Amino acid sequence: MRHAVETGLLLSLLAVTDSKPSLPVLISILHSRARWTAFLYIVLLPSLISDRLGFPGTALPTISYLREFYGDAILVAAGESGWLYAAVADCAQELAGSSFNRIERSLIAQAIAGYAVAAGGWPQLFNSALILGLPLCFMPAISQLRANVKIVKTKPQRRPIDAERRKLWIAIRVYVLFSVSAVLFVRTFVHLELGTEPISFLLKRLSFGILGYWFIITASGILCCVYLFSKPLDGISKFPHSAMRLLQQQSPPPTPLASSSGDEAAGKATFFFDEENTSSRRARALDRRRKFFHVLVVLIFLPTLNRDLDTSRFALGVAMSLFLIEETIRATALPPLGVPIHKFLSGFTDERDRNGIVVSHLFLLAGVAAPCWLSGVALGTQPHFANLSGILTLGAGDAAASVIGKKFGRLHWPETRKTVEGTLAFLGAVVALSYIAMYFDWSNSLPWSKLLVATTLTALLEAFGSQNDNLVAPIYMWLLLVA
């Protein structure tokens, strides 16, 4: 029943968006057979997005699906975006391994390839250069990163005497190579495309009041994570036990990629949870910590998103590129930041983050940013309510569904761990936050009837969906709202 409901919810997009399957989509259906779920997410969902962006009948979703059957030769049919898709997908497969499943890898690669060739104004140009360019700037230093991982994976008693000095010099070379590559390639590309100096261009376009507000809220949120998510020593003004261990621990748990034993890393990465003495309490503690960042998303973006959409879209691109760089540093244990970052993130990981790459924070940011970026291409600078899709679904709906469902959930949906109470909490939280959004100049952008339908269907997809809801739910709701 679960797959039937999931299929019905995805197919309902055809009716709601008044779209008709194109010839490439129909060709993909012939190859779907037992891979019906993969077809829906890899072909149908991206095809509908392409229609809304003004690229009807695009072959990229079909090419990405049929590549499994016919190999790279079929990429020619998709042109530039096809080869870019293949490069991103293969890079994700090589670097992330099993951290991404096939559907997630294809959706991410299609999104990056399609967004890179779209026309979405100067934020799109900068974001394409940053998200694609900055992580690739690590490529000249790939041999150095592998050398650092080799040292970290070696047992301490077998490491050379000067191991720490070697790691430090490796880190210096990596950071120098990265910085030089970023200046030579990313900055030069943006300069040529803009026809002017990128830094001076940004100084004239960005709203620094909004950026300052985001910095203050983000820094405050991180401090709250360190200080408040544990029992204090002798009062709330002092460091909690977990924060003291975070700062004092000298022999850190190995990183997932840099460890020879993933289970060992997973077992040691629990220093945030010593006060939780049962598995259920630990699960709820982990959930509270993770959903805190969902709420933080609301505080950051709801009051400011429609004040300057271009600044918001650019800032989300910068954040995504920084997250990718941070994950590269963490996964390779690159000094001096790799181990501290890993320690901090260890208190927020679950079973989906045990395969080498911590994907939770990446998917959360991607879910918030994707509707804003898509709206920039499809709707321009118009402050449409669809820009809030990621904030509503993840910042309010998903957080409420998880917390309420785990605490009070009794009635489970068929063939799933999700509860009816959690789904109702999702629906109520999104409607409540939408009402609050009226006070931030979003009130006249969308009929309430359409919002209620979109919210109900998205809540059901969150309950019955088989894919990561941080990645799929915001896009699904965006399609419903722009229909």
Buried (B, 14 or more C-beta within 10 A) or exposed (E): EBEEBBBEBBEBBBEBBEBEBBEBBEBBBEBBEEBBBBBBBBBBBBBBBBBBBEBEEBBBBBBBBBBBEEEEEBBEBBBEBBBBBBBBBEBBBEBBEEBBBBBBBBBBBBBBBBBBBBEBBBBBBBBBBBBBBBBBBBEBBEEBBEBBBEBBBEEEEEBEEEBEEBBBBBBEBBBEBBEEBBEEBBBEBBBEBBEEEBEEBBEEBBBEEBBEBBEEBBEEBEEEBBBEBBEBEEEEEEBBBBBBBBEEBEEBBBBBBBBEEBEEBBEBBBBBBEBBEEEEEBBBBBBBBBBBBBBBBBBBBBBBBBBBBBBBBBBBBBBBBEBBBBBBBBBBBBBEBBBBBBBBBBBBBEEBBBBBBBBBBBBBBBBBBBBBBBBBBBBEBEBBBBBBBBBBBBBBBBBBBBBBBBEEBEEBBEEBEBBBBBBBBBBBBBBBBBEEBEEBEBEEBBEEEBBBBBBBBBBBBBBBBBBBBBBBBBBBBBBBBBB
